[in-house]
């Protein structure tokens, strides 16, 4: 019963994350970069159904808030005027799915800003930044997996097919990479590059840097499978029929190792998410305007954020949920890989 339950949890989490990424602007009540310095470190808006006189309202509402103590950053609700929470309201313009122009948002209020998860030190909406940061962080995972799989397949196939000194050199180099602590190597590689880069340059360098230190397990596994496949009957038959080495590799060997590569790439996916979070947290990844989860967590260096402004820890919950989803996917893919006979994978 545990495996079906884990798969159901995986599907629900994956669908929720995918929906949040696809509809990030629609779900955001404010633009992620919009600043409101009069409401810095504002706590989450309190949703009410009963007013001060005890009367019930079918439509949820919020009260206005004011900063009563600027030193201790204490906000107080103003009684009296209420601001109903309206659904499907007009707001800032965006492109739905990156294609269709739209201005419709899920919820909002008039006269008083709605902050379901509060604001940060610059008055930016936490929910809007989390949804925007999900795109950046998950884009790192997707692009990083692609680079990781390409590097592992190319280097592992080259070592397995070439043999001799080339195989020995690649494997000794991979062993050398495995002996170095990954975090220190990532930081060293990233420190050699300029700190101030554009978004796409930072994305490519972040993914490439993490992939540069994570490729050895995949390459060594692919190399071992290639060495086994070189002596199989159907590969020998393909050579006897006149197939070149590249044709044998492309049409007969790579399809047999593809399931292993997919399983290893799925297992490596959490490494890219954690790598992005660590690099951005240490100011060598995405800048504060990049709206990644790692960049959002920089303000937890302030002890007051941990004690008084706890709502700024919301990105940690998103990172945990995404890591859980990725780990469940990797575990399920590994179980499938182990259950599949090697002879069947060759067909």
ZABA-710350 format. One record per residue: z, y, x of N, C-alpha, C in turn; residue in three letters. Coordinates in steps of 0.02 Angstrom, whole numbers, plus 50000, padded with zeros to 5 digits. Atoms other than C-alpha are relative to their C-alpha. Layout:
BEGIN
ZYXZYXZYXALA/...
***
This chain:
BEGIN
500004994050041500005000050000500005006350043UNK/499944994149958500295011650147499315002750019UNK/500664997649980498465012350201499645003649944UNK/500324996250054497755016950029500345006649986UNK/499644993750011499125030050008499825005150054UNK/500194995549946498725037450178499295002749990UNK/500694997750012496885038050134499975005149943UNK/499984995150054497285047049971500275006750024UNK/499744993849972498345059750063499485003550043UNK/500524997249957496945062050188499465003449959UNK/500534997050042495665065250051500245006549968UNK/499744994050032496775077749961500065005850050UNK/499934994849950497195087350120499325002550024UNK/500664998049976495395087150180499635004349948UNK/500324996150053494745093450011500325006849993UNK/499664993550005496075107050004499815004650057UNK/500184995849943495685113150179499275002249996UNK/500714998250007493805112550149499905005349946UNK/500064995150053493985122049985500275006850021UNK/499714993749977495105135150066499535003550049UNK/500464997049952493855137850207499385002749965UNK/500614997950035492355138850090500125006149956UNK/499854994650048493215150749968500525004950028UNK/499484995949969494265160650092500015007149973UNK/500024993150025493675177950037500165000449926UNK/499845000050072493775173449853500754999349988UNK/499295001150008495575167649874500435005650029UNK/499624994849966496095182649980500075006149955UNK/499924994050041496855197249884499825006450038UNK/500164994149959496505209250030499554997950057UNK/500405001449940495335210650177500474998150057UNK/499545002349948496105201250325500145005250054UNK/499914994949948495885216350441500305006449973UNK/499744993850030496535229450319500735001050019UNK/499324998549979498115237950386500335004849951UNK/499594995650041499505246250286500665000950036UNK/499424999049958500775253250408500625002049960UNK/499424998450041501905258750264500334993749973UNK/499735006350025502175240450219500014994750056UNK/499975004749944502415232250390500594995149988UNK/499505005350009503385215750385500284999949929UNK/499775000450070503465216550196500064992749979UNK/499915007050020504155200350121499504998249945UNK/500465002150054503125190049997500175003349934UNK/499894996850064502885198349830500344995249951UNK/499655004150049504075191849697499635000349933UNK/500345000550064503175185849542500524999349945UNK/499525000050055504135189349381499664998149935UNK/500195001250070503995183149203500485003449952UNK/499514996550040505565191849138500135006850031UNK/499864993349975505835210649152500755001350003UNK/499294998449992507485219749179500394999449936UNK/499665000750064507895218848993500024992949975UNK/500005007050020507635200048987499424998049957UNK/500585001650042505995200948891499514995850040UNK/500485004549968504755187148930499295002849995UNK/500704997849997502975191548983499564994050015UNK/500465005549988501575179048969499595001150064UNK/500374998549939500635187849107500495001550057UNK/499534998549944501545187249276499895007150026UNK/500044993149975501925204049355500455000750061UNK/499574998249943502705212149508500255007049990UNK/499744993249999503765227549532499765003550063UNK/500144996249940503395241449652500564999350051UNK/499505000749946504285240849821499985006150044UNK/499964994549953504885253949942500444997950058UNK/499625001649939505575253250119500655004049999UNK/499364996650006507415257250095500365000850066UNK/499674999649935507965254050275499484998750055UNK/500525001049949506635257050410500264996650063UNK/499745003049938507795251350551500044992449992UNK/499935007150011508215234250479499414997149960UNK/500605002050038506555233650383500214996249936UNK/499785002850064507315230850211499615003449944UNK/500384997450057506235232750056500404998949937UNK/499645000350063506915236049883499515001049943UNK/500434999450059506065233549716500215005949958UNK/499884994550046505895248649603499954997449928UNK/500025002150070506345244649425499585004749958UNK/500394995750045505395251549279499284997749993UNK/500715001550006503515251049302499844992950025UNK/500215006749980502745233749308499255000050014UNK/500705000549980501075228749385499774992949987UNK/500225006850018500265213749299499544997050053UNK/500455003749955499425200649407499404997849959UNK/500615001550036497635199449348499584995250041UNK/500415005149968496435185449385499265001849993UNK/500724998749997494595186349431499885007549998UNK/500054992749996494685204549484499485001950053UNK/500474997449951493485215249584500385002650060UNK/499684997849939493905219149765499495001650053UNK/500454998549945493135221349936499404995349999UNK/500605004050000491375214949962499984994950056UNK/500085005449951490975198850053499404995849980UNK/500555004750015489675185050059500294993149989UNK/499745006650017490165169149970499584994750035UNK/500315005149959489775154250082499555003050053UNK/500414996749950489025167050201499315001849977UNK/500684998950025487505169050088499985005049943UNK/500054996250062487835176649916500485005950000UNK/499564994250004488505194449902500464999549939UNK/499515000550054490085195049796500575004950011UNK/499414995749997491585206049756500564997249958UNK/499505003150044492565194149643500544996550041UNK/499435003249967494295188549696500444996649947UNK/499625004150046495505176149621500535004049963UNK/499444996450031496985187749589500095006750035UNK/499864993449973497545205549616500395004149951UNK/499634995450042498535220049547499725007050010UNK/500204993049996498225238549515500615004350008UNK/499454995449989499375251849584500514997750051UNK/499525002849951500425240249694499674993950032UNK/500345005749968499705228249825500384993549990UNK/499725006750007499995209749799499954996450066UNK/499975003749937500545200249955500374993449988UNK/499665006450016500905181949907500404997150058UNK/499645002649942501435177650086500265005650045UNK/499744994549961501995194850144499495003050047UNK/500434996649952501295205550284500274999250070UNK/499795000549930501365205950474500225006950025UNK/499734993949970501885219650595499545006049989UNK/500464994550014500335230150552499855000749926UNK/500104999550072500445227750365499404996149975UNK/500565004150021499025215150359500244994149958UNK/499815005350045499075202050222499994993350035UNK/499955006449965499675185250290499544994849969UNK/500425005050033498755174750160499275001150018UNK/500704998649983497095183550194499854998150072UNK/500115001749930497305181250382500024992550012UNK/499985007349993497765162850364499344997049978UNK/500635002750025496215159350260499425001850046UNK/500524998149953495125169150381500084996150066UNK/499885003749939495955160650530499824992749995UNK/500205007050009495595143550455499274999050021UNK/500705000549980493745146750481499944999650075UNK/500054999849927493985151050664500274993750031UNK/499685005849969495175136850706499614993649986UNK/500375006150016494165123550615499305000150031UNK/500644999549965492555130150691500084997750073UNK/499865002449932493345127050862500024992450000UNK/499955007350003493725109050808499304996949994UNK/500665002950012491955105650745499555000850061UNK/500424998949942491055113650892500274996350061UNK/499715003549943492275106251017499864992549997UNK/500165007150006492005088650949499284998750020UNK/500715000949983490125090850965499905000350076UNK/500064999549927490275096451147500334994050034UNK/499645005849973491545082751184499594993649994UNK/500395006150010490455069051109499385000150043UNK/500604999649959488895075351198500154998750074UNK/499825001049929489765076151368500204992850013UNK/499795006949989490575059051348499434995149997UNK/500565004650007488985050451290499525000750060UNK/500484998949945487885058351425500294997250065UNK/499725002249936489075055251571500154992550000UNK/499865007250004489615037951511499374995850003UNK/500635003649999487825032351480499685000350069UNK/500294999349933487255039251647500354995450050UNK/499635004349953488645029951740499844992649987UNK/500135007050016488335013651647499304997750017UNK/500695001849988486455013951666499825000450074UNK/500184999049930486375020251845500334994850045UNK/499645004649956487725009551925500035002650071UNK/499994998149929488005009952112500435005950015UNK/499604994349978488615025652197500085005349946UNK/499944995150054488245036652045500564998149952UNK/499485002450044489345025851935500695001050032UNK/499364999349965490735025652065500225007350005UNK/499834992949993490655044452091500245002949933UNK/499804997450065490745048351905500674997349978UNK/499365002850021492185036451874500585002550043UNK/499474997249959493185042852023500145007249979UNK/499904993150023492915060551961500385000149933UNK/499645000350063493495055651786500734998150012UNK/499315001749985495055047651861500375006050029UNK/499694994049973495385063651957500185004949944UNK/499864995550056495255073751795500594997549959UNK/499455002750039496465061951709500685001050033UNK/499374999149965497785064551843500275007149996UNK/499794993050003497845083451818500275001449930UNK/499744998150066498945090051674499495004349963UNK/500544996750037497735095651540500155007449988UNK/499854993050016498645111651491499905004550060UNK/500074995849941498725118351668499275000750020UNK/500714999649983496905114051698499635004649953UNK/500324995650049496375122651537500155007350016UNK/499814993149984497345138251584499665002450064UNK/500324998149937496625138051760499265001449990UNK/500714998850014494835136351698499895006449961UNK/500084994050041495075149851568500165006350039UNK/499824994149961495885161651695499445002250045UNK/500564998149957494295161351799499485004249963UNK/500494996550041493345169551655500285006649976UNK/499754993550024493445187351589500434999249937UNK/499555000550057494845190151464499705003349938UNK/500274996350057493915202551353499284997649987UNK/500655002750019492475193451270499905000749926UNK/500154999850071491595193851104500234993549965UNK/499755005850038492005181650965499624993750018UNK/500405006049987490565169550996500074997750072UNK/499895001949931490785170051184500684996650008UNK/499335003149997492645166251162499994993149969UNK/500045006550034492235152151041499694994750046UNK/500345004849957491015143751160500424998350062UNK/499605001249941492145145951311500634996049985UNK/499415003850019493675139451219499834992749989UNK/500215007050012492765123951158499784996650064UNK/500245002949938491925121051325500574998550049UNK/499445001149954493545123051423500414994049980UNK/499605005850023494495110651314499604993550009UNK/500415006049993493035098351314499944997950073UNK/500085001649929492925099551504500574995850027UNK/499435003949976494635091451522500164994049956UNK/499865005550047494565079051377499454994649999UNK/500565004750005492915069951407500114993250035UNK/499975006449964493495056051529500134993849957UNK/499915006350038494185043451400499374997749963UNK/500625001950035492585044051298499474997650048UNK/500515002049951491455043151450500154993150030UNK/499825006549971492405028451524499904994449949UNK/500115005050051492355019251358499274998549988UNK/500725000950009490495022151335499704996350060UNK/500255003449940490175016651514500164992549998UNK/499835007050005491115000351485499584996349949UNK/500425003250051490134996651326499284999350025UNK/500685000449974488485000451413499944994350050UNK/500015005649953488924988251552499994993349964UNK/500015006250038489254974751422499324998949967UNK/500635000750036487654978351327499414998550046UNK/500565001249954486564977451483499824992650007UNK/500125007149991486754958551487499904996349933UNK/500105003350065486524955151300499284997749992UNK/500665002950008485044945251239499485004849974UNK/500524995650029484194958551134499815005650048UNK/500194995049950484274971151277499534996950052UNK/500455003449953483504958451397499314998949968UNK/500645000850034482164954951266499615006549997UNK/500344993550002481784973451250499705001750068UNK/500284998849933481564974751438499404995650012UNK/500565004649990480444959351439499375002249963UNK/500564997650039479344967451307499715006550028UNK/500284994149967479054982451421500335006649984UNK/499664993750016480304995251355500275003150064UNK/499724996449942480785008451481500765000549994UNK/499284999550000482585011751529500245005049947UNK/499814995150050482665027251419499924997349929UNK/500105002950066481955017751270500544994849984UNK/499475004950011483215003651292500655003649983UNK/499384996350012484625016251300499995003349932UNK/500044996150062484015026651153500004995749938UNK/500105003850062483525013151030500444993849995UNK/499635006350003484624998351076500745000750021UNK/499324999549976486205004151167500405005449964UNK/499634994650032486695020951094500194998649927UNK/499775001850067486675014650913500604995350000UNK/499455004749997487875000850967500665003350019UNK/499384996649978489125013051046500155006149956UNK/499904994050040488965026550912500654999749961UNK/499385000650039490405019750807500615001350045UNK/499464998749953491545019850960500055007550016UNK/500004992849984491025037751001500275004149943UNK/499744996450058491365043650824500754999149993UNK/499285001250003493075035450825500385004050053UNK/499664996349947493535043350992499975007549987UNK/500064992950015492895060350936500495002049945UNK/499524998650054493965059350778500715000350028UNK/499335000149969495495055050883500115006350041UNK/499934994149957495145069750999500015006649962UNK/500044993850039494965082450857500655004050002UNK/499384996049997496835087350854500095003650067UNK/499924996849935496735091451040499675006950000UNK/500354993650001495485105351006500375005149957UNK/499604995450040496545112850868500615002450038UNK/499414998049960498105112650977499805004350060UNK/500234996049944497105119251124499845007149980UNK/500144993150024496485134151023500645003749986UNK/499374996750016498235137850960500375002150063UNK/499644998549938498995136951135499655005650039UNK/500374994849963497615147351218500065006849967UNK/499944993650035497665160851084500715002650002UNK/499304997949996499565161051085500165003050068UNK/499874997649932499535163851274499535005750021UNK/500444994249988498275178251258499404998550043UNK/500615001649963496855168851342499484996849955UNK/500485002650049495975163451183499715005749959UNK/500254994850045495475173551032500465005949999UNK/499604993950003496035191551022500345000549933UNK/499634999250062497185197750886499545001449941UNK/500474998650054495685203550785499584993949982UNK/500405006050013494935186050792500244995949941UNK/499735003450059496055180050649500004992450008UNK/499895007249993496385162850720500744998649991UNK/499305001750011497985153450686500415001150064UNK/499644998849937498465154350870500155007350011UNK/499894992949991498235173150874500545002649952UNK/499504997850049499305175050717500714998250022UNK/499345002349980500745165650799500285003750060UNK/499744996449942500915177850943500635003949984UNK/499434995750015502175188450850500654996149995UNK/499375003750001503435174050848500375000550067UNK/499634998649938503865179351026500595004649986UNK/499454995750019504955192250940500524995849963UNK/499495004250033506605183550895500125002049927UNK/499874997950069506735194050736499514996949952UNK/500485003350044505175185950669500274993249977UNK/499735006650017506055169050674500595000549953UNK/499394999550040507625175550589499915004249938UNK/500044995350055507155190150477499325000149965UNK/500684999750029505265189350450499684993150001UNK/500205007149997505085170550426499324998649969UNK/500645001350032503525172150318499425000450049UNK/500534999849949502535175650477499914993250034UNK/500085006849974502785157150521499544995849957UNK/500435003950046501615151950380499424996650036UNK/500535003749965500185147850503500224993450030UNK/499765006349974501285134350577499934994449948UNK/500095005050052501245125250410499274997949994UNK/500725001650003499345126350408499804995650059UNK/500155004149941499245119450585500274992949991UNK/499715006650011500415105150539499604996049950UNK/500395003750051499435100550382499334997950026UNK/500655001749973497785101050474500054994550052UNK/499895005449951498465090550618500144993449966UNK/499875006150037499125077950493499364997049972UNK/500645002350027497415076950411499564997050055UNK/500425002449946496525074950577500274993550030UNK/499705006149972497755061850641499914994149953UNK/500125005450048497605051650481499274997850003UNK/500715001849995495715052550497499874996050063UNK/500095003749938495805046950678500294993049997UNK/499695006750005496995032650639499594995449956UNK/500425004150044495905026650496499364997950034UNK/500625001749965494345027350603500134994850055UNK/499835004949949495205017650743500124993149970UNK/499885006450034495775004150621499344996849981UNK/500665002650018493985002450559499634997450061UNK/500335002049938493355001550738500274993350025UNK/499705006249976494584987650783499814994149954UNK/500155005350047494194977850625499274997850002UNK/500715001649998492314978250658499844995950062UNK/500185004049941491724964150772499485003550043UNK/500474996849955490794969850926499294997749988UNK/500675002450013489334958750885499685003349940UNK/500274996550058489174967350718499815007150017UNK/500164993149981489214984550799499345000350039UNK/500624999849962487734979550907499394999949955UNK/500585000750044486614976050758499795006749971UNK/
***
